[in-house]
């Protein structure tokens, strides 16, 4: 039984639509971490759906919903992004909204932090759900946090973002006016590997600085110093 009323145009979807949506969803979520060639994405995973999407947006959304809602997983996200790309960001329909919400529920169930969502998806969630996205552990109280005082001129390494050799590294340091700053050591740009350092976030105390960094990370990055880890509220994502 179709989850949404079908139209004859729904037969235009290829038999392997779920597999294509699953691949596209994985690419959209993490283009660097997939083995999908970006140059093939449009031709293989988007362009074949364009005539149907433009000629009958409602029917296209219903047909995709019928295909991907029973399948679940990354196919949900792929379908939601396909409608967004081919029909338009201002399009809305019960079928499309159902797929979009199911994709967000899939991410939520697998511990994906809200920071990984697009601004529009995050707004969609907030407009349609009242419960929190994820429940994190409470941060340690000021008297319970085990934070070693920073020595004068100390640059304390507290996080490494990825395991790549050129990964950004985060340090904690004191400022001349007695405040504290997170300093990021990173390549100058994608084309210039020369490394430089810049201030990221500041706070009046080292405790408050760790709160701000933990909230920015949401989940643990590749390496987190032991004294910073209790301030990262969420466990690692399953993805």
Buried (B, 14 or more C-beta within 10 A) or exposed (E): EEBBEEBEBBEBBEEEBBBBBBBBBBBBBEEEEBEBEEEEBEEBBBEBBBEBBEEBBBBBBBBBBBBBBEBBBBBBBBBBBBBBBBBEEEBBBEBBBBBBBBBBBBBBEEBBBBEBBEEEBBEBBEEEEEEEBBEBEEBBEEEEBEBEEBEEEEBBEBBBBEEEEEBBBBBBBBEEEEBBBBBBBBBEEEEEEEEEEEEBBBBEEBBBBBBBBBBEBBBBBEBBBEBBBBBBBBEEBEE
